[in-house]
Amino acid sequence: MLPPSQRRIRFAAWLIALIMIWCVGLPRLARLPSVREHIGAMQTKKINVGAMFYTELDWQPPAGAAWR
């Protein structure tokens, strides 16, 4: 078991990594052309992706897909 000071340092490192992903990585990802197009298509269709559940999507498996 780690001493409390090392646990705090480890927790802080994980927290900083999470903040960097959320505040830097995801906004940069959203600027990629393919992601930007997808976001635009969702906004055009007025789809609230925050309220979308995959179990509610009308999805059909691709032709020839094999399910086991």
N, C-alpha and C positions, 0 to 999 in steps of 0.2 A: 504494500500500500504506500502510496506517495504521501509525503508530508503535505500539510495544508497549503504551504506557500507554492509548492509545485503544482498542486491541483488548481489553485487559482490562476497560475500562469497558463496552464493547459486550457482551462476554461476560457480565459481571455483570448488565447490564440484561436480557439474554435469560434468564439464570438466574432472576432475580427475577420476571420475567413468567411463566415456567413454574411456579415455586413458587406464585405467586398464583393461577394458573389451577387448579393441582392441589389446593391447600389451601383456597381460598376459593370459586372459581367452581364447581367440580364438586360440593362439598357443598351449595351453594345450589341448584344444578340438581336435586340428588337430593331436595330438599324440595318441589319442584313437585308438585301433586296428581297429574298424569298420570304423571310419572316414579315417584312413590311407589307408585302403583297397580301399575305394571309391575314394579317391584322386588318388591312384595308377592306378585304373581302368580307370579313366578319362584321365590320362596322357598317358596311354598305347594306348588308342583309339584316342589320339591327339585331344581331345575335349577341346576347349577353353571355360571354364565355365563362364568366364567374358563376353563372347559375346553371351551366350546362353539365348534365351528368351523362356519362357514356352509356348508361343503361337505358336512357331515353332516346338515344339516337336511332334513326331508322337506317341501320347498316346491314348490308348483305355481304356475305363472304365473296371473294373474287371467284370467277368461274374456274372450275377445276381444282378448287381448294379441297384438300382432304382433311377431314376431322377425325381424330381417333378417340 
